Amino acid sequence: MTIDTVISGGTLVTSRNTLSSDLAIDNGTIVGIGDKDCMPESEETIDASGLLVMPGVIDPHVHIDDHVSLDTYETATSAAALGGVTTVIDFAWQSYVSEDNPWEEEKTLREGVTRKREKGEKAFIDFGLHGGILREDPAIFDELASLVELGITSFKMYTTYEFGLSNGFIREIFEELQKVDAVGIAHTEDDSVCESLTAEFQAADRDEPVWLPAARPDYAEAMAADDVARLARETGTKYYGVHTSCRKAANALAQHQHDGSLIRGETCTHYTTLTRDIYQELGNLPKIAPPLRTGNDNDAMFEYLRNGTLSVVSTDHVAQTRERKEASEWWEDPFGANSLQASLPVFHDEAVNKRGFSYPSLVRLMCTNPAQTFGLPKKGTLEPGTDADIVLFDPDEKYTISAQDNASVADYTIYEDREVSGKVKRTYLRGELIASEGEIIGKPGYGEFVRRERPTWDDDYTTVISS
């Protein structure tokens, strides 16, 4: 029997351990792990000597081609492939009408799903979709069950901005999500606190970007995080808190995790590596919400990743241009930062090289846990029978991050001139080479829409330890 590929000589990194073994691939699927002498004959043997062989990264929090992000699926998934990301979960939006958004009429969430699936036809990597609920229209309740059957098994809400929802409506949504066994997601900042502080600073002519963190403070994030997590507990709904940025918000989630399973959370690479001091240096370019915090909050993100309160590291990728960012005030759109291409190298350097996290911990946070949390059983692992989504990673190669290398339409990076140790060498999607040595090799359209299952969350979900 001859198979397609054997990856030989590398160190395999699973969610549990590291192995000096070879990996066998056939028809886009991992078919075996073992000693070199036990591998079947293959059409191609890939020498991975000196490299880590890891599952492809799954980023469950990205924005592509919508009202907040300028990336197309081609540009965003090119950046992802170069960064070792093989699956993303984007957002399909229920449109709303206002002066500041691109929609001319209200449309259903199902129409938003159709639009994003069409946009994704030129993707280089696989993608799933969260449903995004942006208005308080009870008609959404009639859509949820059919969307779950389409593989949209998680739904996002906001507590802030003009499309933020009231706690009362979020409660109603959670009750419906509990019935269909789907996951609730929320961007949590208390809108009234943020709006009042922003108005106060505007009146005082505090227009420098350094005021953004004070206008959207950690306690406003913690207040809303506590409210939404409590609603999830009271309704028995699976809940995932996105882009946790600070100690206070992480602690708010932790207070509701007594059941050990139904409340989960993520942080983002930038909240583990950057502080609010960068606003002094880069002005509006790192304008995100929640904003960057303090070094103490960086430390807290790792503390809560270690104990499992936070179990995923994502990017919240948003592509904007320098011109658009610098032409607006710190309190105005556009918000967001592009990170898909740099996230794995940056987080690896910080978590493993500087904070002592193990390689299996890295795989859990960026691959296995996102897959398990969001119903992707064929992703995030090197187990035989799963998709051959694989990254060959050199943990020792040093390089300096530069926006000149961006595949995203974003013409800047918040990691400019940051030197890191660890570089993506090759990325494979379902056994096919899609990126190599900083170049895209794959073809647009090879990426597929992934129908996600209803995820099973139980008490023994993978937590993170330092070794």
C-alpha positions as CSV (number, residue, x, y, z in Angstrom):
1,M,0.0,0.0,0.0
2,T,1.3,3.4,-1.0
3,I,0.0,6.6,0.8
4,D,0.4,10.2,-0.2
5,T,2.8,11.7,2.3
6,V,5.0,11.0,5.3
7,I,6.3,13.8,7.4
8,S,9.5,12.5,8.8
9,G,12.2,13.6,11.3
10,G,10.2,16.3,13.2
11,T,8.9,16.5,16.7
12,L,5.1,16.0,16.8
13,V,3.3,18.2,19.3
14,T,-0.1,17.0,20.5
15,S,-2.4,18.5,23.2
16,R,-0.8,16.0,25.7
17,N,2.8,15.5,24.8
18,T,5.6,15.7,22.2
19,L,6.7,12.7,20.2
20,S,9.8,11.9,18.0
21,S,7.6,10.2,15.5
22,D,6.6,10.3,11.8
23,L,3.2,11.3,10.5
24,A,1.4,9.6,7.7
25,I,-1.2,11.3,5.4
26,D,-3.5,9.9,2.8
27,N,-6.4,11.5,0.9
28,G,-6.2,14.6,3.1
29,T,-6.5,12.7,6.3
30,I,-3.9,11.7,9.0
31,V,-3.7,7.9,8.9
32,G,-0.9,7.1,11.3
33,I,1.7,8.1,13.8
34,G,4.8,6.0,14.4
35,D,8.4,5.1,14.0
36,K,10.0,5.8,10.6
37,D,10.5,2.0,10.0
38,C,6.8,1.4,10.5
39,M,5.6,4.0,8.0
40,P,4.1,2.7,4.7
41,E,5.6,3.6,1.4
42,S,4.7,7.1,0.3
43,E,4.7,9.2,-2.8
44,E,6.3,12.0,-1.0
45,T,8.5,12.2,2.2
46,I,8.8,15.6,3.8
47,D,11.9,16.2,5.9
48,A,10.9,18.0,9.1
49,S,14.2,17.7,10.9
50,G,14.6,20.4,13.5
51,L,11.0,21.4,13.2
52,L,7.8,21.1,15.3
53,V,4.9,19.3,13.6
54,M,1.8,20.8,15.0
55,P,-2.0,20.9,14.2
56,G,-3.0,23.9,12.2
57,V,-4.1,26.8,14.3
58,I,-7.8,27.4,14.7
59,D,-8.8,31.0,15.2
60,P,-12.4,31.2,16.3
61,H,-12.6,35.0,16.3
62,V,-11.9,36.9,13.1
63,H,-13.7,39.6,11.1
64,I,-13.5,39.3,7.3
65,D,-15.2,41.5,4.6
66,D,-17.9,43.1,6.7
67,H,-18.8,46.4,8.4
68,V,-15.6,46.4,10.5
69,S,-13.0,44.8,8.3
70,L,-11.6,45.5,4.9
71,D,-10.1,42.2,4.2
72,T,-11.5,39.9,1.5
73,Y,-11.5,36.2,2.1
74,E,-8.5,35.9,-0.3
75,T,-6.4,38.5,1.6
76,A,-7.4,37.4,5.2
77,T,-7.0,33.7,4.5
78,S,-3.7,34.3,2.8
79,A,-2.5,36.0,6.0
80,A,-3.9,33.1,8.0
81,A,-2.1,30.4,5.9
82,L,1.2,32.3,6.2
83,G,0.7,32.4,10.0
84,G,-0.1,28.7,10.4
85,V,-3.8,29.1,10.7
86,T,-5.8,26.5,8.8
87,T,-9.4,27.2,10.1
88,V,-11.1,30.5,11.1
89,I,-14.5,31.2,12.4
90,D,-15.8,34.5,11.0
91,F,-19.2,36.2,11.6
92,A,-22.3,36.3,9.5
93,W,-24.3,39.4,10.5
94,Q,-28.0,40.2,10.8
95,S,-27.9,43.6,9.2
96,Y,-29.2,46.8,10.8
97,V,-29.7,50.3,9.3
98,S,-28.0,53.5,10.6
99,E,-25.8,56.3,9.2
100,D,-22.6,54.6,10.1
101,N,-22.9,51.1,8.5
102,P,-22.9,49.8,5.0
103,W,-26.3,48.2,5.0
104,E,-29.2,49.9,3.2
105,E,-31.9,47.6,4.6
106,E,-32.5,45.2,7.4
107,K,-31.9,41.6,6.4
108,T,-32.2,38.3,8.2
109,L,-29.3,36.4,9.8
110,R,-29.8,33.6,7.3
111,E,-29.2,36.1,4.5
112,G,-26.0,37.2,6.3
113,V,-24.9,33.5,6.3
114,T,-25.6,33.2,2.6
115,R,-23.5,36.3,1.9
116,K,-20.5,35.2,3.9
117,R,-20.6,31.7,2.4
118,E,-20.5,33.3,-1.1
119,K,-17.7,35.6,0.0
120,G,-15.7,32.6,1.2
121,E,-15.7,30.8,-2.1
122,K,-12.2,32.1,-2.7
123,A,-10.8,31.1,0.7
124,F,-7.3,29.6,1.0
125,I,-8.2,27.8,4.3
126,D,-11.3,26.3,5.8
127,F,-13.8,28.5,7.6
128,G,-16.9,28.4,9.8
129,L,-19.3,31.1,10.8
130,H,-20.8,32.4,14.0
131,G,-24.2,34.1,13.8
132,G,-24.1,37.8,14.7
133,I,-27.2,39.3,16.3
134,L,-27.2,43.1,15.9
135,R,-30.8,44.2,16.7
136,E,-33.6,43.4,19.1
137,D,-35.9,41.7,16.7
138,P,-37.9,38.8,18.1
139,A,-38.0,37.3,14.5
140,I,-34.4,36.0,15.2
141,F,-35.9,33.4,17.5
142,D,-37.5,31.7,14.5
143,E,-34.2,31.4,12.7
144,L,-32.0,29.9,15.3
145,A,-32.9,26.2,15.0
146,S,-32.6,26.1,11.2
147,L,-29.2,27.9,11.4
148,V,-27.9,25.4,13.9
149,E,-28.8,22.7,11.4
150,L,-26.7,24.5,8.8
151,G,-23.7,24.2,11.1
152,I,-24.0,27.7,12.7
153,T,-23.8,26.6,16.3
154,S,-22.7,29.8,18.1
155,F,-24.2,33.3,18.1
156,K,-22.6,36.6,19.1
157,M,-24.1,39.6,20.7
158,Y,-22.7,43.0,21.9
159,T,-23.5,44.9,25.1
160,T,-22.1,48.2,23.6
161,Y,-22.0,50.3,20.5
162,E,-25.1,51.4,18.6
163,F,-25.9,47.7,17.9
164,G,-25.6,46.6,21.5
165,L,-28.4,44.6,23.0
166,S,-30.1,45.0,26.4
167,N,-29.6,42.4,29.1
168,G,-33.3,41.6,28.8
169,F,-33.0,40.7,25.2
170,I,-29.8,38.7,25.7
171,R,-31.6,36.7,28.4
172,E,-34.3,35.8,25.8
173,I,-31.7,34.8,23.3
174,F,-29.9,32.7,25.8
175,E,-33.1,30.9,26.6
176,E,-33.6,30.1,22.9
177,L,-29.9,29.0,22.5
178,Q,-30.3,26.7,25.4
179,K,-33.2,25.0,23.7
180,V,-31.2,24.3,20.5
181,D,-28.0,23.5,22.4
182,A,-26.0,26.3,20.8
183,V,-23.3,28.6,22.3
184,G,-23.8,32.2,23.2
185,I,-20.9,34.7,22.7
186,A,-20.7,38.3,23.8
187,H,-18.5,41.4,23.5
188,T,-18.9,42.7,27.0
189,E,-18.3,46.3,28.0
190,D,-20.9,48.4,29.9
191,D,-22.1,50.9,27.3
192,S,-23.3,53.6,29.6
193,V,-20.0,53.8,31.5
194,C,-18.0,53.9,28.3
195,E,-20.3,56.5,26.7
196,S,-20.3,58.8,29.8
197,L,-16.5,58.7,30.1
198,T,-16.0,59.3,26.4
199,A,-18.3,62.3,26.5
200,E,-16.5,63.6,29.6
201,F,-13.1,63.3,27.8
202,Q,-14.4,64.9,24.6
203,A,-15.7,67.9,26.6
204,A,-12.3,68.3,28.2
205,D,-10.5,68.1,24.8
206,R,-8.7,65.0,25.7
207,D,-8.3,63.9,22.1
208,E,-5.0,62.0,22.4
209,P,-5.3,58.2,21.8
210,V,-3.7,57.6,25.3
211,W,-7.2,58.4,26.7
212,L,-8.9,55.4,25.1
213,P,-8.1,52.9,27.9
214,A,-9.5,55.3,30.5
215,A,-12.6,55.8,28.5
216,R,-13.3,52.0,28.2
217,P,-12.0,51.0,31.6
218,D,-11.4,47.5,33.0
219,Y,-14.3,47.7,35.4
220,A,-16.7,48.5,32.6
221,E,-15.6,45.3,30.9
222,A,-15.9,43.4,34.2
223,M,-19.4,44.7,34.9
224,A,-20.7,43.5,31.6
225,A,-18.8,40.2,31.7
226,D,-20.4,39.5,35.0
227,D,-23.9,40.4,33.8
228,V,-23.7,38.2,30.7
229,A,-22.1,35.2,32.4
230,R,-24.7,35.4,35.2
231,L,-27.5,35.3,32.5
232,A,-25.9,32.3,30.9
233,R,-25.7,30.5,34.3
234,E,-29.3,31.3,35.1
235,T,-30.5,30.0,31.8
236,G,-28.2,27.0,31.6
237,T,-26.7,28.2,28.4
238,K,-23.2,27.5,27.1
239,Y,-21.4,30.8,27.1
240,Y,-18.0,31.9,25.7
241,G,-16.7,35.4,26.6
242,V,-14.6,36.8,23.8
243,H,-11.4,39.0,23.9
244,T,-11.0,39.1,27.7
245,S,-8.4,41.9,28.2
246,C,-7.9,42.3,32.0
247,R,-7.7,40.8,35.4
248,K,-11.1,42.1,36.5
249,A,-13.0,40.7,33.6
250,A,-11.3,37.3,33.8
251,N,-12.1,37.2,37.5
252,A,-15.7,37.9,36.6
253,L,-15.9,34.9,34.4
254,A,-14.1,32.7,37.0
255,Q,-16.8,33.5,39.5
256,H,-19.4,31.8,37.3
257,Q,-17.4,28.7,36.5
258,H,-18.5,26.6,39.4
259,D,-20.1,24.0,37.1
260,G,-16.7,23.6,35.4
261,S,-18.1,23.5,31.9
262,L,-20.8,26.0,30.7
263,I,-18.8,29.2,31.1
264,R,-15.6,29.6,29.0
265,G,-13.5,32.5,27.8
266,E,-10.7,33.6,25.5
267,T,-8.1,36.2,25.4
268,C,-6.2,37.6,22.4
269,T,-2.6,37.6,21.5
270,H,-2.3,41.4,21.9
271,Y,-3.8,41.3,25.5
272,T,-0.9,38.9,26.4
273,T,1.9,40.9,24.9
274,L,1.1,44.6,24.6
275,T,0.2,47.4,27.1
276,R,-1.5,50.7,26.9
277,D,1.9,52.4,26.6
278,I,1.7,51.6,22.9
279,Y,-0.9,54.3,22.3
280,Q,1.8,56.9,23.1
281,E,4.0,55.3,20.4
282,L,1.5,54.3,17.7
283,G,-1.4,56.6,18.3
284,N,-4.7,55.3,16.8
285,L,-3.2,52.3,15.0
286,P,-3.7,49.9,18.0
287,K,-7.2,51.3,18.7
288,I,-9.2,48.3,19.7
289,A,-12.1,47.6,22.1
290,P,-11.6,46.5,24.8
291,P,-8.4,48.5,24.7
292,L,-4.9,47.4,25.7
293,R,-4.3,47.4,29.4
294,T,-1.4,47.2,31.8
295,G,1.5,44.8,32.4
296,N,-0.4,43.4,35.4
297,D,-3.2,42.5,33.1
298,N,-0.8,40.8,30.7
299,D,0.3,38.7,33.7
300,A,-3.3,38.0,34.6
301,M,-4.1,36.6,31.2
302,F,-1.4,34.0,31.7
303,E,-2.5,33.2,35.2
304,Y,-6.1,32.6,33.9
305,L,-4.8,30.6,30.9
306,R,-2.9,28.4,33.3
307,N,-5.9,27.7,35.5
308,G,-8.3,27.2,32.7
309,T,-10.6,30.1,33.3
310,L,-9.5,31.3,29.8
311,S,-8.9,28.3,27.5
312,V,-8.4,29.8,24.0
313,V,-6.1,32.4,22.4
314,S,-7.6,34.2,19.3
315,T,-6.8,37.3,17.3
316,D,-10.1,39.3,16.9
317,H,-8.5,40.0,13.5
318,V,-9.8,43.2,11.8
319,A,-8.1,44.7,8.7
320,Q,-8.0,48.5,8.4
321,T,-5.6,50.9,6.7
322,R,-3.3,53.4,8.3
323,E,-5.1,56.2,6.5
324,R,-8.5,55.3,7.9
325,K,-7.2,54.7,11.4
326,E,-5.3,58.0,11.6
327,A,-8.1,60.0,10.0
328,S,-10.5,59.3,12.9
329,E,-10.5,60.3,16.6
330,W,-9.9,57.6,19.2
331,W,-13.6,57.4,20.1
332,E,-14.6,56.9,16.4
333,D,-14.6,53.9,14.1
334,P,-12.7,52.0,12.8
335,F,-11.6,49.8,15.7
336,G,-9.6,46.6,15.4
337,A,-6.1,45.2,14.6
338,N,-4.9,42.7,12.1
339,S,-3.0,39.7,13.7
340,L,-3.7,36.5,11.8
341,Q,-0.3,36.4,10.2
342,A,1.7,37.1,13.4
343,S,-0.4,35.5,16.2
344,L,1.3,32.1,16.4
345,P,4.9,33.4,16.3
346,V,4.2,36.3,18.7
347,F,2.2,34.1,21.2
348,H,4.8,31.3,21.0
349,D,7.6,33.7,21.8
350,E,5.8,35.2,24.7
351,A,4.1,32.1,26.2
352,V,6.8,29.4,25.6
353,N,10.0,31.3,25.4
354,K,9.3,33.9,28.1
355,R,6.5,32.5,30.3
356,G,7.5,28.8,30.4
357,F,4.4,27.3,28.8
358,S,4.9,23.9,27.2
359,Y,4.4,23.1,23.6
360,P,1.3,20.9,24.3
361,S,-0.1,23.9,26.2
362,L,0.4,26.0,23.1
363,V,-1.4,23.4,21.0
364,R,-4.3,23.2,23.4
365,L,-4.8,27.0,23.5
366,M,-4.6,27.6,19.8
367,C,-5.7,24.4,18.2
368,T,-7.4,21.7,20.3
369,N,-9.5,23.8,22.7
370,P,-10.9,26.0,19.9
371,A,-11.9,22.9,18.0
372,Q,-13.5,21.3,21.0
373,T,-15.2,24.5,22.1
374,F,-16.9,25.1,18.8
375,G,-17.7,21.7,17.4
376,L,-14.9,20.9,15.0
377,P,-14.0,17.3,15.8
378,K,-11.8,16.8,12.7
379,K,-9.7,19.9,13.5
380,G,-7.1,20.9,16.1
381,T,-5.4,17.5,16.5
382,L,-2.9,15.1,15.0
383,E,-5.1,12.1,15.8
384,P,-5.5,9.5,13.0
385,G,-8.8,10.0,11.2
386,T,-8.8,13.8,11.4
387,D,-8.0,16.4,8.8
388,A,-4.3,16.7,7.9
389,D,-4.1,20.4,8.8
390,I,-0.5,20.7,9.8
391,V,2.0,23.4,10.5
392,L,5.8,22.9,10.3
393,F,7.2,25.4,12.8
394,D,10.8,26.3,13.5
395,P,10.9,27.2,17.2
396,D,14.4,28.8,17.0
397,E,14.4,30.9,13.9
398,K,14.4,34.6,14.8
399,Y,12.9,37.3,12.6
400,T,11.5,40.8,12.9
401,I,7.8,41.5,12.2
402,S,7.2,44.1,9.5
403,A,4.0,45.3,7.8
404,Q,5.9,45.0,4.5
405,D,5.2,41.3,4.8
406,N,1.4,41.6,5.3
407,A,-0.8,39.5,3.1
408,S,-3.8,41.3,4.7
409,V,-4.9,44.6,3.2
410,A,-3.9,46.2,6.4
411,D,-0.8,48.3,5.7
412,Y,0.5,48.4,9.3
413,T,1.0,46.0,12.2
414,I,0.8,46.6,16.0
415,Y,3.8,44.3,16.2
416,E,6.1,46.4,13.9
417,D,9.8,45.8,14.6
418,R,9.1,43.1,17.2
419,E,11.7,40.4,17.1
420,V,10.4,36.9,17.8
421,S,11.9,33.5,18.0
422,G,9.7,31.0,16.2
423,K,8.6,31.0,12.5
424,V,6.0,29.2,10.4
425,K,7.8,27.3,7.7
426,R,5.0,25.4,6.0
427,T,1.3,25.1,6.3
428,Y,-0.8,22.2,5.0
429,L,-4.6,22.1,4.7
430,R,-6.1,18.6,4.3
431,G,-2.7,17.3,3.2
432,E,-2.1,20.0,0.6
433,L,0.7,22.5,0.9
434,I,-0.8,26.0,1.0
435,A,2.0,28.2,2.3
436,S,5.8,27.7,2.3
437,E,8.6,30.0,3.5
438,G,6.5,33.1,3.5
439,E,4.8,32.4,0.1
440,I,1.3,31.3,-0.7
441,I,1.3,28.0,-2.6
442,G,-2.3,27.1,-2.4
443,K,-5.1,28.1,-4.7
444,P,-8.1,30.3,-3.7
445,G,-11.2,28.2,-3.3
446,Y,-9.4,25.2,-1.8
447,G,-10.7,26.3,1.6
448,E,-14.1,25.0,2.4
449,F,-17.1,26.1,4.6
450,V,-17.1,23.8,7.7
451,R,-20.5,22.8,9.1
452,R,-19.9,22.7,12.9
453,E,-21.5,20.3,15.3
454,R,-23.2,21.2,18.5
455,P,-20.2,21.1,20.8
456,T,-20.2,18.9,23.9
457,W,-18.9,20.8,26.9
458,D,-18.1,18.7,29.9
459,D,-16.2,18.9,33.2
460,D,-13.0,17.4,31.9
461,Y,-12.4,19.8,29.0
462,T,-8.7,20.5,28.5
463,T,-7.2,23.1,30.8
464,V,-3.7,24.5,30.6
465,I,-0.7,23.9,32.8
466,S,2.9,25.1,32.5
467,S,4.6,21.9,31.7
